[in-house]
C-alpha cells in the first residue's frame, strides 16, 4: 500500500535467538529508517541510513545491528534481546533524509520471551 | 526537557461532528511539522504537513493550524467518519546529533468515532 514492505509481520523469539527483520521500499527513496514503537510511548527513532550510509544511531544497544546493503533494503539483526525489547518495529523511507515525508511499512510485531 | 506531546490521549467524537486534536512542542527552532494517522495493525500514514512560515494549511477534510507563539499544533477533521478512527501523531523536525534532521513524535491521541 505505501510502497514499504516488512517481513515478518510477527516474530516470537527467545532471548538467546538470532533473528533478522527485513524492510524493502519500492519508491526509489534514498533514506531509510528504523523506529521502535512501544505501548503508550512515542515512536523512537533507532537508525537512519542515507544513500546506504548510516547517519544516525540513536543510542541503540548493540544487540540491535542494522544493515543497509542498498537504498531499497534495510535489515535489523537481533541478538540476545531482552523481554523489554518486545515492541512494534517500523521501517520507513523518504526521498532524502530529514525534511521530506516518510512512508512507513506495516511493522513487525516482536515478542521476546 | 524538549518534547513533543499531546493534550488528550483519547478523543470520542460523534459521527458527522468535527474533531480537533492538539499537540504541543517545545523547540522553537523546529520548522516542519507532520500529522500522521495510524490504524490498527498498520504503520503511520502521512495526513498533512506544515512549515513554520505558515500558520494554516488545508487538505481534504483536514486542516492543520500552527501557533508558533505558544508552540501549539492542531489537526482539525471535518465531518468525522468511522474510517477516521485511529491514533493520530504529531511530529516535529529538528536537527539531530550528527547535524542532520530527525523527527520527534508525540505519544499519540486515539480518536474514536461514535455512530
Interface residues (C-beta under 8 A of the other chain):
Chain A: X2 X4 X40 X41 X42 X43 X45 X48 X50 X55 X56 X58 X90 X92 X97 X98 X99 X101 X102 X103 X104 X105 X106 X107
Chain B: X4 X32 X34 X36 X41 X42 X43 X44 X45 X46 X49 X89 X91 X93 X96 X97 X98 X100 X101 X102 X103 X104 X105 X106 X107 X108
